[in-house]
Amino acid sequence: MYPENLKYTSEHEWVRTPGDAARSVRVGITDFAQDALGDIVYVSLPQVGDTVTAGDTCGELESTKSVSDIYAPVTGEIVATNGALDQTPELVNSDPYEAGWLFEVIVSDATQVDGLMDAATYQAGLDG
Protein backbone atom coordinates (compact mmCIF):
# COMPACT_ATOMS: atom_id res chain seq x y z
CA MET A 1 0.00 0.00 0.00
CA TYR A 2 2.88 2.40 0.75
CA PRO A 3 5.51 2.96 -1.97
CA GLU A 4 8.60 0.83 -1.31
CA ASN A 5 10.99 3.43 -2.73
CA LEU A 6 10.21 5.95 0.03
CA LYS A 7 11.30 6.35 3.65
CA TYR A 8 8.76 7.24 6.37
CA THR A 9 8.52 8.98 9.74
CA SER A 10 6.28 8.25 12.73
CA GLU A 11 4.65 11.66 12.05
CA HIS A 12 3.44 10.27 8.66
CA GLU A 13 5.79 12.15 6.36
CA TRP A 14 7.55 10.44 3.46
CA VAL A 15 10.99 11.18 1.99
CA ARG A 16 12.01 10.42 -1.60
CA THR A 17 15.66 10.34 -2.63
CA PRO A 18 16.64 12.09 -4.78
CA GLY A 19 14.57 15.23 -5.15
CA ASP A 20 14.69 17.37 -8.28
CA ALA A 21 17.35 19.74 -6.92
CA ALA A 22 20.94 18.54 -6.58
CA ARG A 23 21.55 16.67 -3.28
CA SER A 24 17.94 17.20 -2.17
CA VAL A 25 15.16 14.92 -0.96
CA ARG A 26 11.46 15.47 -1.63
CA VAL A 27 9.01 15.44 1.30
CA GLY A 28 5.25 14.87 1.54
CA ILE A 29 2.65 13.27 3.78
CA THR A 30 1.43 9.71 3.52
CA ASP A 31 -1.91 8.49 2.27
CA PHE A 32 -2.73 7.54 5.87
CA ALA A 33 -2.12 11.14 7.00
CA GLN A 34 -4.12 12.79 4.22
CA ASP A 35 -7.01 10.40 4.86
CA ALA A 36 -6.97 11.14 8.60
CA LEU A 37 -6.90 14.91 7.98
CA GLY A 38 -9.79 14.98 5.54
CA ASP A 39 -10.13 17.55 2.79
CA ILE A 40 -7.06 19.83 2.73
CA VAL A 41 -8.09 23.45 2.13
CA TYR A 42 -4.84 25.34 2.88
CA VAL A 43 -1.13 24.52 3.01
CA SER A 44 1.53 26.61 4.80
CA LEU A 45 5.07 25.58 3.84
CA PRO A 46 8.55 26.73 4.86
CA GLN A 47 10.24 29.32 2.64
CA VAL A 48 13.03 28.51 0.20
CA GLY A 49 16.27 29.26 2.05
CA ASP A 50 14.87 28.33 5.47
CA THR A 51 16.81 25.85 7.56
CA VAL A 52 14.71 23.11 9.15
CA THR A 53 15.62 20.72 11.94
CA ALA A 54 14.48 17.10 12.00
CA GLY A 55 11.46 16.70 14.26
CA ASP A 56 10.62 20.41 14.38
CA THR A 57 7.44 21.95 13.01
CA CYS A 58 8.03 23.60 9.62
CA GLY A 59 4.51 24.17 8.27
CA GLU A 60 0.81 23.42 8.57
CA LEU A 61 -1.94 21.63 6.73
CA GLU A 62 -5.43 22.99 7.26
CA SER A 63 -8.35 20.70 6.54
CA THR A 64 -12.08 20.99 6.94
CA LYS A 65 -11.61 19.11 10.25
CA SER A 66 -8.50 20.64 11.84
CA VAL A 67 -5.05 22.19 11.48
CA SER A 68 -2.11 19.78 11.59
CA ASP A 69 1.60 20.53 11.87
CA ILE A 70 4.09 19.42 9.24
CA TYR A 71 7.31 18.14 10.80
CA ALA A 72 10.70 18.22 9.12
CA PRO A 73 11.81 14.60 8.62
CA VAL A 74 15.46 15.66 8.18
CA THR A 75 17.70 18.63 8.97
CA GLY A 76 18.75 20.85 6.10
CA GLU A 77 17.95 23.79 3.83
CA ILE A 78 14.66 24.20 1.95
CA VAL A 79 15.42 24.49 -1.79
CA ALA A 80 11.93 24.13 -3.30
CA THR A 81 8.27 24.15 -2.34
CA ASN A 82 5.27 22.90 -4.28
CA GLY A 83 3.75 26.14 -5.58
CA ALA A 84 0.82 24.24 -7.10
CA LEU A 85 -0.55 23.77 -3.58
CA ASP A 86 -1.26 27.50 -3.26
CA GLN A 87 -4.12 27.20 -5.77
CA THR A 88 -4.93 23.48 -5.42
CA PRO A 89 -4.18 22.27 -1.87
CA GLU A 90 -6.44 19.26 -2.51
CA LEU A 91 -3.55 17.70 -4.49
CA VAL A 92 -2.28 16.54 -1.08
CA ASN A 93 -5.46 14.42 -0.84
CA SER A 94 -5.76 13.25 -4.43
CA ASP A 95 -2.08 12.48 -5.14
CA PRO A 96 -0.03 12.55 -1.91
CA TYR A 97 3.02 10.77 -3.39
CA GLU A 98 3.39 12.73 -6.63
CA ALA A 99 1.59 16.01 -7.42
CA GLY A 100 0.80 16.62 -3.72
CA TRP A 101 4.43 16.72 -2.52
CA LEU A 102 5.25 19.53 -0.06
CA PHE A 103 8.90 20.64 -0.22
CA GLU A 104 12.47 19.67 -1.04
CA VAL A 105 15.39 19.99 1.34
CA ILE A 106 19.14 19.58 0.94
CA VAL A 107 19.95 17.24 3.78
CA SER A 108 22.83 18.35 6.01
CA ASP A 109 23.82 14.71 6.67
CA ALA A 110 22.72 12.12 4.13
CA THR A 111 22.75 9.34 6.75
CA GLN A 112 19.63 10.92 8.31
CA VAL A 113 17.51 9.41 5.55
CA ASP A 114 18.91 5.94 6.29
CA GLY A 115 17.54 6.21 9.83
CA LEU A 116 13.94 6.62 8.66
CA MET A 117 11.49 3.72 8.38
CA ASP A 118 11.04 1.60 5.28
CA ALA A 119 7.54 0.93 3.95
CA ALA A 120 7.13 -2.40 5.78
CA THR A 121 8.11 -0.90 9.15
CA TYR A 122 5.80 2.09 8.63
CA GLN A 123 2.90 -0.20 7.65
CA ALA A 124 3.55 -2.45 10.68
CA GLY A 125 3.36 0.61 12.95
CA LEU A 126 -0.05 1.51 11.53
CA ASP A 127 -1.33 -2.05 11.87
CA GLY A 128 0.10 -2.43 15.37
C-alpha positions as CSV (number, residue, x, y, z in Angstrom):
1,M,0.0,0.0,0.0
2,Y,2.9,2.4,0.8
3,P,5.5,3.0,-2.0
4,E,8.6,0.8,-1.3
5,N,11.0,3.4,-2.7
6,L,10.2,5.9,0.0
7,K,11.3,6.3,3.7
8,Y,8.8,7.2,6.4
9,T,8.5,9.0,9.7
10,S,6.3,8.2,12.7
11,E,4.7,11.7,12.0
12,H,3.4,10.3,8.7
13,E,5.8,12.1,6.4
14,W,7.6,10.4,3.5
15,V,11.0,11.2,2.0
16,R,12.0,10.4,-1.6
17,T,15.7,10.3,-2.6
18,P,16.6,12.1,-4.8
19,G,14.6,15.2,-5.1
20,D,14.7,17.4,-8.3
21,A,17.3,19.7,-6.9
22,A,20.9,18.5,-6.6
23,R,21.6,16.7,-3.3
24,S,17.9,17.2,-2.2
25,V,15.2,14.9,-1.0
26,R,11.5,15.5,-1.6
27,V,9.0,15.4,1.3
28,G,5.3,14.9,1.5
29,I,2.7,13.3,3.8
30,T,1.4,9.7,3.5
31,D,-1.9,8.5,2.3
32,F,-2.7,7.5,5.9
33,A,-2.1,11.1,7.0
34,Q,-4.1,12.8,4.2
35,D,-7.0,10.4,4.9
36,A,-7.0,11.1,8.6
37,L,-6.9,14.9,8.0
38,G,-9.8,15.0,5.5
39,D,-10.1,17.6,2.8
40,I,-7.1,19.8,2.7
41,V,-8.1,23.5,2.1
42,Y,-4.8,25.3,2.9
43,V,-1.1,24.5,3.0
44,S,1.5,26.6,4.8
45,L,5.1,25.6,3.8
46,P,8.5,26.7,4.9
47,Q,10.2,29.3,2.6
48,V,13.0,28.5,0.2
49,G,16.3,29.3,2.0
50,D,14.9,28.3,5.5
51,T,16.8,25.8,7.6
52,V,14.7,23.1,9.1
53,T,15.6,20.7,11.9
54,A,14.5,17.1,12.0
55,G,11.5,16.7,14.3
56,D,10.6,20.4,14.4
57,T,7.4,21.9,13.0
58,C,8.0,23.6,9.6
59,G,4.5,24.2,8.3
60,E,0.8,23.4,8.6
61,L,-1.9,21.6,6.7
62,E,-5.4,23.0,7.3
63,S,-8.3,20.7,6.5
64,T,-12.1,21.0,6.9
65,K,-11.6,19.1,10.2
66,S,-8.5,20.6,11.8
67,V,-5.1,22.2,11.5
68,S,-2.1,19.8,11.6
69,D,1.6,20.5,11.9
70,I,4.1,19.4,9.2
71,Y,7.3,18.1,10.8
72,A,10.7,18.2,9.1
73,P,11.8,14.6,8.6
74,V,15.5,15.7,8.2
75,T,17.7,18.6,9.0
76,G,18.8,20.8,6.1
77,E,17.9,23.8,3.8
78,I,14.7,24.2,1.9
79,V,15.4,24.5,-1.8
80,A,11.9,24.1,-3.3
81,T,8.3,24.2,-2.3
82,N,5.3,22.9,-4.3
83,G,3.8,26.1,-5.6
84,A,0.8,24.2,-7.1
85,L,-0.6,23.8,-3.6
86,D,-1.3,27.5,-3.3
87,Q,-4.1,27.2,-5.8
88,T,-4.9,23.5,-5.4
89,P,-4.2,22.3,-1.9
90,E,-6.4,19.3,-2.5
91,L,-3.6,17.7,-4.5
92,V,-2.3,16.5,-1.1
93,N,-5.5,14.4,-0.8
94,S,-5.8,13.3,-4.4
95,D,-2.1,12.5,-5.1
96,P,0.0,12.6,-1.9
97,Y,3.0,10.8,-3.4
98,E,3.4,12.7,-6.6
99,A,1.6,16.0,-7.4
100,G,0.8,16.6,-3.7
101,W,4.4,16.7,-2.5
102,L,5.2,19.5,-0.1
103,F,8.9,20.6,-0.2
104,E,12.5,19.7,-1.0
105,V,15.4,20.0,1.3
106,I,19.1,19.6,0.9
107,V,20.0,17.2,3.8
108,S,22.8,18.4,6.0
109,D,23.8,14.7,6.7
110,A,22.7,12.1,4.1
111,T,22.8,9.3,6.7
112,Q,19.6,10.9,8.3
113,V,17.5,9.4,5.5
114,D,18.9,5.9,6.3
115,G,17.5,6.2,9.8
116,L,13.9,6.6,8.7
117,M,11.5,3.7,8.4
118,D,11.0,1.6,5.3
119,A,7.5,0.9,3.9
120,A,7.1,-2.4,5.8
121,T,8.1,-0.9,9.1
122,Y,5.8,2.1,8.6
123,Q,2.9,-0.2,7.7
124,A,3.5,-2.4,10.7
125,G,3.4,0.6,12.9
126,L,0.0,1.5,11.5
127,D,-1.3,-2.0,11.9
128,G,0.1,-2.4,15.4
